[in-house]
């Protein structure tokens, strides 16, 4: 356990050192988060109006209107998320190559990959709809059936995340589209790494500890500022802390994915040390 925590801490520290050199990485994630919230509001607001008018809000099963709005919601969120990750990956790529990309330069690069981003967003939204359909199917079964279907859904979702880890780096480095990007990402998975990456990547450990720290500190503030006029202080800290942790580790994950992509395709270690890179891979003969 202690060796895992040590590796996790080193991995997190190295990732944060890259972020410290390019703080606009956090700005991309923050803007992406704000745009995502805006998109949710923009879609849910008219959807609620349409659902009330058509009476679909009172129907237990999803209607055609529900599916259409859900797909539009998923597509927009996938597009924003992919565009954000492209900008983060490009900024990281330039840093690893000894440069220093500006915020505007990374945004312009993102727009230069607009068709690829849209294509990948469509793929992600489609997969999201398939997983949602599985959840809907699970509701029609009994307790055991729900568990089985939900388990299958979780496994498929996890496998999808693993197989597509290198799609955006491939889009940034090679300029490929979503199909070739998926082939490249899946090929790297089969070629060089397996379960050991999931077990040893370590961000889960550090993110959990960070969330625990924020929770404990917020609870401590609550015991001090437990009057009505001052309750905003612990709640405000908790919200700020949870959002900060989410942003930091989402960016750190993208930074590490970029370094892993370079290592997997060129055997070059960038941004991290050899031991961390070797420990992330379970090479298959």
C-alpha positions, -999 to +999 in steps of 0.1 A: +000+000+000+028+024+010+046+018-023+014+025-042+009+057-023+045+067-029+042+061-067+008+079-067+023+109-050+053+110-074+030+107-104+007+135-091+037+157-082+052+153-116+019+161-133+014+191-112+049+204-120+039+204-157+007+223-149+027+248-128+047+257-160+016+261-181-012+274-158-034+281-188-040+243-187-063+249-157-080+278-176-089+255-204-105+231-179-123+259-161-137+274-193-147+239-205-165+233-172-184+267-174-193+260-211-206+225-201-228+240-174-241+266-199-248+239-225-267+218-199-289+248-190-293+257-227-306+222-235-325+213-204-345+246-203-362+241-237-364+204-231-384+210-199-408+233-218-413+207-247-418+179-222-444+198-203-463+206-235-462+171-250-468+154-216-436+133-219-426+145-185-453+123-170-443+092-190-420+067-172-403+055-204-382+078-225-400+091-256-385+100-290-383+136-278-364+125-247-339+106-268-333+135-292-327+160-265-305+136-246-284+130-277-280+167-283-270+171-247-244+144-249-231+157-282-226+192-270-209+180-238-187+156-257-177+184-282-168+208-254-149+181-235-129+169-266-121+205-277-108+212-241-087+181-240-072+189-275-061+223-262-047+208-231-029+181-250-015+205-275-002+228-248+014+198-231+029+186-263+046+219-270+059+220-234+074+185-237+091+196-269+107+226-251+083+253-262+057+274-245+023+275-263+002+306-256-035+303-247-045+317-281-021+294-300-037+263-284-072+276-291-063+281-328-049+246-329-082+233-315-101+250-343-077+235-368-089+201-356-126+210-356-138+183-379-119+156-360-132+169-327-168+169-340-164+134-354-151+121-320-178+140-302-204+121-323-187+088-315-187+096-277-223+108-278-233+076-296-216+054-271-232+074-243-266+067-258-259+030-260-249+029-224-280+049-215-301+024-235-286-004-214-296+015-182-331+018-196-332-019-204-320-027-168-351-010-154-373-036-170-357-065-152-359-076-116-333-068-090-309-095-102-314-085-138-307-049-130-275-058-113-263-080-142-272-053-169-257-025-148-225-046-143-223-051-181-228-014-187-201-005-162-176-029-177-183-017-212-180+019-201-147+012-184-134-007-214-143+022-236-124+047-215-093+025-215-094+018-252-099+055-261-073+069-237-049+078-266-075+091-292-070+128-285-032+125-283-033+107-317-055+135-331-031+161-318+002+144-328-009+127-360-039+148-371-060+116-376-097+114-375-118+096-349-117+061-366-080+061-371-075+076-337-095+048-321-075+022-340-043+038-328-054+040-292-067+005-292-035-007-309-014+009-282-035-008-256-031-042-271+006-037-278+021-023-246-002-021-216-030-038-198-044-038-163-012-026-147-018+009-160-052+010-144-038-003-111-007+018-110-017+051-125-024+063-090-045+094-096-075+077-080-056+074-047-045+110-046-078+124-057-096+104-030-072+117-004-076+152-017-114+150-015-111+136+020-089+165+030-113+190+017-142+173+034-124+172+068-114+208+066-149+219+055-163+200+085-139+218+107-150+251+093-186+242+099-180+236+136-165+272+138-189+290+115-221+272+124-244+302+125-269+311+098-250+342+085-217+324+083-226+290+069-216+302+034-180+300+045-177+262+050-201+255+021-182+279-002-149+263+008-163+228+001-176+238-034-143+256-042-123+226-029-142+200-048-142+219-080-104+226-077-097+189-071-118+179-101-101+205-124-066+196-112-069+159-116-087+161-150-058+182-164-032+160-147-048+129-163-046+146-198-010+156-192-001+120-182-020+105-212+001+128-235+034+116-219+022+080-221+014+084-257+049+097-265+064+069-245+043+042-262+050+055-297+086+066-295+101+051-263+110+087-252+103+098-216+090+133-214+078+152-183+083+122-160+111+098-150+119+064-165+107+045-134+072+061-135+069+053-172+081+018-169+058+012-139+028+023-159+032-003-186+028-041-185+046-049-217+031-079-236+054-103-254 
